[in-house]
Amino acid sequence: MTDSLDQTRRKVMKYSALGLVGSALMSRTDKVAAMQTATSPTSPNSVTGKLKAGYKKHSEALLLPRHYGGKDQPPAPATYDMLSTDWHRRQMNLLFAMAAERGVQAVLLRQPVNVQYFTGYWYRSTERPQVAFMNKDDQAPWYFHPVIDNQLVRAGWFGGEKIYFDFPHAPGGFPNEGKVVTAPGVDMMEFMLEGVRDKGVQGTKIGIDGELYPSELAKLKKVMPNIEPVNIADLIRDIRITKTPEELALWSRAYTYTDRGHAFARDYLLTYGTDITDLELQLATELWLSDTLYQDLDLAGGLMNRGVGSAVHAAVRAGRTNSYPHPNQPYYSRILKNQPLQIIAVAMIGNCGGENYRMFQIADQAGKFDAHGTKMWEVTQHCCDIQRDMQKEGAVCGDIAYAIHKYQVDEGMQKYIYHRPGHGEASEGHYPPYIALGDRTVLKQNSVFSEEPGLYDPEGGVGYNWSDNIVTGKDTGYRMSFVPYTKEWSFVKL
């Protein structure tokens, strides 16, 4: 997520410099801004101000009625911005309880997403190694980290540390303490393991979130010859697959923003039609939605550890790019009549949330809709409903995939099938298990999946791929989004 925040910032700066977010966009935002709810603290003469001004709404009125808290329905949206330290402590305790069956009383987390999940410590993942270590009876985690993150790590759930200056680290070199040394860098893994050894390991085993390479095993044996590593990645995976009520409440809140982003994008599309490119629609939506989200978060004037794991992303692809399952070309095309259009909005709050795609059909000059494209749209839309209806506790991932692919084949779409219908969701996006023919995982309640029953016709230049997050319920799955799947929403005339 931190990488995506960097990418978003760089992208907006780049396009601003090129003049893509400039007077032309500002002149168009007046009409669209009048269709949206909420106001911005920014100047009404700025780009953001023009996007945010006004209270009247059009497409928002077409969003589905929001029903929360019932059986197989989303929970009420959270009022908090991040998961609490108590939540992280409970998840860590759950990990220790499960790992105890393997004789593990100490845990070493090396993957950034796992450190974030179990400790609440957020950092930017770079070449600088960082780990979290904790014994079962410790009151808080111990960390191995560089000086650059001193303030971040110490302000959270903190129980000690071993610090290095930067990567590579010269032995004894700490310019921040007046110690300027240049020398061959230390072996970072041995340096970290020495810190763990000096801190003290409870028991004779360390649970690690993944397998060690032979070279890493040799270093562990050298530094701590009496300690045995135990791979507990499968336990971590199982814990993270099933979402807690606190996570689902943040998920629900995040989707209120993806839904509003879709409403804004649809209004912008209907207002300016073929005068704009997919890139302009994307940038306008992402700027409007980012400002909407960030002004609602408690950012405390820029204090660290506030609003982390929260960001939005928009993407729009018009025309032929939709006919490729994984396009590698830029999304830069004028929006035209008689073509498909995909609008994507993704929102995360406290690392919870996910993807939300809708597929549009744009009428031709005579106001008619392409028959082939309409057929593909209808089949993919119904596949989304198949997954929602089947995604219940006790169902098997592969059986859901089979039903969807069988329906696609029965409808004559076999030559347009290129991938599985969905994947599990976690903070990094794709996560086990998968709605795929080769996955026989039995679903547990509160696991979350994307829905992507895409069909693609590269020769015809059309394709359709939806997405949403479907939560596994007791009797049926339920979607987090309230953006319609109807032709009223998606079949437009420009």
C-alpha positions in Angstrom: 0.0 0.0 0.0 2.8 2.4 0.7 4.2 1.7 -2.8 0.8 2.6 -4.3 0.7 5.8 -2.3 4.1 6.7 -3.8 3.0 5.8 -7.2 -0.2 7.9 -6.9 1.8 10.9 -5.7 4.3 10.6 -8.5 1.7 10.1 -11.1 -0.3 13.2 -10.2 2.9 15.3 -10.1 3.9 14.0 -13.5 0.6 14.7 -15.1 0.4 18.1 -13.5 3.7 19.0 -14.9 2.6 18.0 -18.4 -0.5 20.2 -18.1 -2.9 17.3 -18.2 -4.5 18.6 -14.9 -4.9 22.1 -16.0 -7.3 24.6 -17.5 -9.1 22.2 -19.8 -9.9 20.0 -16.9 -10.9 22.9 -14.7 -13.3 24.2 -17.3 -15.1 20.9 -17.4 -15.4 20.3 -13.7 -18.0 23.0 -13.0 -20.9 20.9 -14.3 -19.8 17.7 -12.8 -19.0 19.2 -9.4 -22.5 20.4 -9.1 -23.7 16.8 -9.3 -21.7 15.6 -6.3 -22.1 15.7 -2.5 -19.7 17.1 0.1 -17.5 20.2 -0.1 -13.7 20.7 0.1 -11.7 23.0 2.3 -9.6 23.9 -0.8 -10.0 27.1 -2.8 -13.1 27.0 -5.1 -10.7 28.2 -7.9 -8.4 25.2 -7.6 -8.8 22.0 -9.6 -9.8 20.1 -6.5 -12.2 22.9 -5.4 -14.0 22.9 -8.7 -14.3 19.1 -8.6 -15.7 19.2 -5.1 -18.0 22.3 -5.2 -21.8 21.9 -5.0 -24.2 19.5 -3.4 -26.6 18.3 -6.2 -26.2 14.6 -7.2 -27.2 12.6 -10.2 -25.7 9.1 -10.4 -25.4 8.8 -6.6 -29.2 8.6 -6.6 -29.0 5.4 -8.7 -26.8 3.6 -6.2 -28.5 0.6 -4.6 -30.2 1.1 -1.2 -27.6 0.5 1.5 -28.6 -2.3 3.9 -26.2 -3.1 6.7 -26.0 -5.6 9.5 -28.5 -8.2 8.5 -27.9 -11.8 7.6 -25.4 -12.1 4.7 -25.2 -8.3 4.4 -22.2 -6.0 4.9 -21.6 -4.7 8.4 -22.2 -1.0 9.2 -19.2 1.0 8.0 -16.5 1.6 10.6 -16.2 5.0 12.3 -12.4 4.4 12.9 -9.6 4.9 10.4 -7.3 2.1 11.5 -7.3 -1.2 13.4 -6.4 -0.7 17.1 -3.3 -2.0 18.9 -5.7 -4.3 20.9 -6.8 -5.8 17.6 -3.2 -6.5 16.5 -2.5 -8.0 20.0 -5.4 -10.4 19.6 -4.3 -11.5 16.2 -0.8 -12.1 17.5 -2.2 -14.1 20.4 -4.2 -16.1 18.0 -1.0 -16.9 16.0 0.8 -18.0 19.2 -2.1 -20.2 20.1 -2.1 -21.9 16.7 1.7 -22.2 16.6 1.9 -23.7 20.1 0.7 -27.0 18.5 4.1 -27.1 16.7 6.1 -26.3 19.8 6.6 -22.6 18.8 6.8 -19.9 21.5 8.6 -17.3 19.4 7.7 -15.7 16.1 9.9 -13.9 13.6 8.0 -12.0 10.9 10.0 -10.9 7.8 7.3 -10.0 5.2 6.1 -6.4 5.5 2.5 -7.3 5.1 2.7 -9.7 8.0 4.6 -7.2 10.2 1.8 -4.7 9.5 -1.0 -7.2 10.1 0.3 -8.6 13.4 2.0 -5.6 15.0 0.4 -2.5 13.4 3.9 -1.2 12.5 3.7 0.4 9.0 6.8 1.2 7.0 7.8 1.7 3.4 9.2 -1.5 2.0 12.5 -0.9 0.3 15.8 -2.8 0.1 16.3 -2.0 3.8 15.4 -5.2 5.7 13.1 -5.0 8.7 11.6 -7.7 10.9 9.4 -8.0 13.9 10.1 -10.6 16.6 8.1 -11.6 19.7 8.1 -14.2 22.3 4.8 -15.6 23.6 5.2 -14.0 27.0 6.5 -10.7 25.8 4.3 -7.6 26.3 5.2 -6.1 22.9 7.1 -6.9 19.7 10.9 -6.3 19.2 12.0 -4.8 15.9 15.1 -4.8 13.6 15.0 -1.6 11.6 17.0 1.3 10.1 17.5 4.7 11.7 15.2 6.2 9.0 12.2 4.7 10.8 13.1 5.4 14.4 10.1 7.6 15.0 7.6 5.3 13.3 8.5 2.1 15.1 8.9 3.6 18.6 5.5 5.4 18.4 3.6 2.2 18.1 3.3 -1.2 19.9 7.0 -1.3 20.8 9.0 -3.6 23.0 12.6 -3.0 22.0 14.8 -2.9 18.9 18.1 -3.4 17.2 19.0 -0.6 14.9 21.3 -0.2 11.9 22.1 3.1 10.2 21.2 2.3 6.6 21.7 -0.3 3.9 24.4 -1.5 3.5 25.4 -0.9 7.1 29.1 -0.3 8.0 30.0 -1.8 11.4 29.9 1.0 14.0 28.8 3.6 11.5 26.1 5.8 12.9 26.5 9.4 11.6 23.4 10.4 13.6 25.4 9.7 16.7 28.6 11.4 15.4 30.2 8.1 14.4 31.3 8.3 10.8 32.8 5.0 9.6 33.3 3.4 6.2 34.0 -0.3 6.0 32.6 -3.4 4.2 28.9 -3.8 5.1 27.8 -6.3 7.7 25.8 -9.4 6.8 22.4 -8.1 7.5 20.8 -11.4 8.3 23.5 -12.4 10.8 23.4 -8.9 12.3 19.6 -9.3 12.8 19.9 -12.8 14.2 22.5 -11.6 16.7 20.0 -9.1 17.9 17.3 -11.8 18.3 19.7 -13.9 20.2 20.7 -11.1 22.5 17.1 -10.2 23.1 16.4 -13.8 24.0 14.3 -16.6 22.5 11.6 -18.4 24.4 11.8 -22.1 23.8 13.9 -23.9 21.2 11.9 -23.0 18.1 11.2 -19.9 16.1 8.2 -19.7 13.9 9.0 -17.9 10.6 6.6 -16.6 8.0 8.2 -18.6 5.2 10.9 -21.1 4.3 14.6 -20.2 4.7 17.1 -20.7 2.0 20.0 -23.1 2.7 22.3 -20.1 3.1 19.9 -18.5 5.6 19.6 -21.8 7.6 23.4 -21.9 7.8 23.4 -18.4 9.3 20.7 -19.3 11.8 22.7 -22.4 12.9 25.9 -20.3 13.2 24.3 -17.6 15.4 21.8 -19.7 17.3 22.9 -23.4 17.0 20.2 -24.7 19.4 17.3 -22.9 17.8 15.1 -24.7 15.2 13.2 -22.7 12.5 9.6 -23.7 11.9 7.7 -22.5 8.8 4.3 -21.1 10.0 3.3 -19.4 6.8 0.3 -21.6 6.5 -1.0 -20.6 9.9 -0.6 -16.9 9.0 -2.4 -17.5 5.7 -5.3 -19.2 7.4 -5.6 -16.4 10.0 -5.5 -13.7 7.3 -8.0 -15.4 5.0 -10.9 -15.1 7.5 -11.7 -11.5 8.2 -12.6 -10.2 11.6 -15.6 -8.0 12.3 -13.3 -5.0 12.7 -11.7 -5.6 9.3 -15.1 -6.1 7.6 -16.4 -2.8 9.1 -13.4 -1.0 7.6 -14.0 -2.9 4.3 -17.5 -1.7 4.3 -16.4 1.9 4.9 -13.9 1.8 2.1 -16.6 0.7 -0.3 -18.7 3.8 0.4 -15.8 5.7 -1.3 -15.5 3.3 -4.3 -19.2 3.7 -4.8 -19.1 7.5 -4.7 -16.1 7.4 -7.0 -18.1 5.4 -9.6 -21.0 7.9 -9.3 -18.6 10.8 -10.0 -17.0 9.0 -12.9 -20.4 8.2 -14.5 -21.5 11.8 -14.1 -18.3 13.0 -15.7 -18.7 10.5 -18.5 -22.2 11.5 -19.2 -21.4 15.3 -19.1 -18.4 15.3 -21.4 -18.8 12.2 -23.4 -16.6 11.9 -26.4 -14.8 15.2 -25.7 -12.5 13.5 -23.2 -9.9 10.6 -23.0 -10.0 7.7 -20.6 -6.9 9.3 -18.9 -8.8 12.5 -18.1 -11.7 10.6 -16.7 -9.3 8.5 -14.6 -7.4 11.5 -13.2 -10.5 13.6 -12.5 -12.0 10.6 -10.6 -8.9 9.8 -8.6 -8.3 13.5 -7.6 -12.0 13.9 -6.6 -12.0 10.6 -4.7 -8.7 11.1 -3.0 -9.8 14.5 -1.7 -13.1 13.1 -0.5 -11.4 10.3 1.4 -8.5 12.3 3.0 -10.7 15.1 4.3 -12.8 12.5 6.1 -9.8 10.8 7.8 -8.3 12.0 11.1 -4.8 12.9 9.7 -4.0 15.1 12.7 -2.2 17.7 10.7 0.2 15.3 9.2 1.3 13.4 12.3 2.9 10.0 11.6 1.0 6.8 12.0 -2.3 8.5 11.1 -4.3 7.4 8.1 -1.8 4.8 7.1 -3.0 2.1 4.7 -5.6 4.5 3.3 -5.6 5.5 -0.4 -7.7 5.4 -3.5 -6.9 4.5 -7.1 -8.9 4.9 -10.3 -8.3 3.5 -13.7 -10.3 3.8 -16.9 -9.8 1.9 -20.2 -11.8 2.8 -23.3 -12.2 0.7 -26.4 -9.8 -1.9 -27.6 -7.7 -2.1 -24.4 -10.6 -3.9 -22.9 -10.2 -6.8 -25.3 -6.9 -7.9 -23.7 -7.0 -9.7 -20.3 -3.7 -8.0 -19.1 -3.0 -5.0 -21.3 0.6 -3.7 -21.2 -0.1 -0.5 -23.2 -1.0 2.8 -21.6 -4.7 3.6 -21.1 -4.8 6.6 -23.4 -7.7 6.7 -25.8 -10.4 9.1 -26.6 -13.8 7.9 -25.4 -15.9 7.0 -28.5 -19.3 5.7 -29.4 -19.9 2.0 -29.9 -17.2 0.7 -27.6 -16.8 -0.9 -24.2 -15.5 1.2 -21.3 -14.2 -0.1 -17.9 -14.2 2.2 -14.8 -12.2 1.0 -11.8 -12.3 2.5 -8.3 -10.2 1.0 -5.5 -10.3 2.3 -1.9 -8.4 1.1 1.1 -8.9 2.3 4.7 -6.4 0.9 7.3 -5.4 -1.6 4.6 -9.0 -2.9 4.3 -11.0 -2.6 1.1 -10.6 -3.7 -2.5 -11.4 -3.4 -6.1 -14.6 -2.3 -7.8 -15.0 -2.5 -11.6 -18.0 -1.8 -13.7 -18.3 -2.4 -17.5 -20.1 0.1 -19.7 -21.5 -0.3 -23.2 -21.6 2.9 -25.2 -24.2 3.2 -27.9 -23.3 3.8 -31.6 -24.2 6.9 -33.6 -27.8 5.7 -34.0 -28.2 5.0 -30.3 -27.9 1.2 -30.7 -25.8 -1.2 -28.8 -23.4 -3.7 -30.4 -25.1 -7.2 -30.3 -21.8 -9.1 -29.8 -20.7 -6.8 -27.0 -24.1 -6.9 -25.4 -24.0 -10.7 -25.3 -20.6 -10.7 -23.7 -21.7 -8.1 -21.2 -24.8 -10.1 -20.3 -22.9 -13.4 -19.8 -20.2 -11.8 -17.6 -22.8 -10.0 -15.6 -24.7 -13.2 -14.9 -21.4 -14.9 -13.9 -21.0 -12.3 -11.2 -24.4 -13.3 -9.8 -23.5 -17.0 -10.0 -20.4 -16.4 -7.8 -22.4 -14.3 -5.3 -25.1 -16.9 -4.9 -22.7 -19.8 -4.5 -20.1 -18.2 -2.3 -21.3 -19.5 1.1 -19.7 -21.3 4.0 -18.8 -24.9 3.1 -18.8 -24.3 -0.7 -15.7 -25.3 -2.6 -13.7 -22.8 -4.6 -13.3 -25.1 -7.6 -17.0 -25.9 -7.7 -17.9 -22.2 -8.0 -15.3 -21.8 -10.8 -16.7 -24.9 -12.6 -20.2 -23.4 -12.5 -19.1 -20.1 -13.9 -16.9 -21.6 -16.7 -19.6 -24.2 -17.6 -22.1 -21.4 -18.0 -19.7 -19.4 -20.2 -19.0 -22.4 -22.4 -22.8 -23.2 -22.6 -23.3 -19.7 -23.8 -20.7 -20.1 -26.6 -18.1 -18.0 -25.0 -15.3 -20.5 -24.7 -12.8 -18.8 -27.1 -13.1 -15.6 -25.0 -12.1 -17.2 -21.6 -8.6 -16.5 -20.4 -8.5 -16.7 -16.6 -10.1 -17.9 -13.4 -13.2 -16.1 -12.1 -11.7 -14.7 -8.9 -9.0 -14.5 -6.2 -8.9 -14.2 -2.5 -8.4 -10.7 -1.1 -6.1 -9.2 1.5 -4.1 -6.0 1.9 -1.8 -6.9 -0.9 -4.6 -7.7 -3.3 -4.4 -11.2 -4.7 -4.3 -13.7 -1.8 -5.3 -17.4 -1.3 -7.5 -19.2 -1.9 -8.8 -18.8 -5.5 -12.0 -19.2 -7.3 -10.2 -21.5 -9.8 -10.7 -25.0 -11.1 -7.6 -26.3 -9.4 -8.5 -25.0 -5.9 -10.4 -27.4 -3.7 -10.4 -25.1 -0.6 -13.6 -25.3 1.4 -14.8 -21.7 2.1 -15.1 -20.3 5.6 -17.5 -17.6 6.5 -16.1 -14.0 6.2 -13.4 -14.9 3.6 -13.3 -12.3 0.8 -12.9 -12.8 -2.9 -12.9 -10.7 -6.1 -15.4 -11.5 -8.8 -13.7 -11.3 -12.3 -15.5 -13.6 -14.8 -13.8 -11.7 -17.7 -14.4 -12.5 -21.4 -12.1 -11.0 -24.1 -12.3 -10.8 -27.9 -9.0 -9.4 -29.1 -10.0 -9.8 -32.8 -13.3 -8.0 -32.2 -11.7 -5.3 -30.0 -14.2 -5.8 -27.1 -13.9 -7.3 -23.6 -15.6 -7.2 -20.3 -14.2 -7.7 -16.8 -16.1 -6.8 -13.6 -15.0 -6.9 -10.1 -16.2 -6.3 -6.6 -15.5 -7.9 -3.2 -17.8 -10.7 -2.3 -17.8 -11.9 1.3 -18.6 -15.5 2.1 -21.8 -15.7 4.0 -23.9 -18.4 5.7 -26.4 -19.1 2.9 -25.0 -16.8 0.1 -22.3 -14.4 -0.5 -22.8 -10.7 -0.3 -21.1 -7.8 -2.1 -19.5 -4.8 -0.5 -20.4 -2.4 -3.3 -23.8 -0.9 -3.9 -23.0 0.2 -7.5 -25.7 -1.4 -9.8 -25.0 -4.2 -12.2 -27.9 -3.0 -14.4 -28.1 -1.8 -18.0 -29.7 1.4 -16.6 -26.3 2.1 -15.0 -24.0 0.7 -17.6 -25.6 1.2 -21.1 -25.1 4.8 -21.9 -25.6 7.1 -24.9 -23.1 9.9 -25.3 
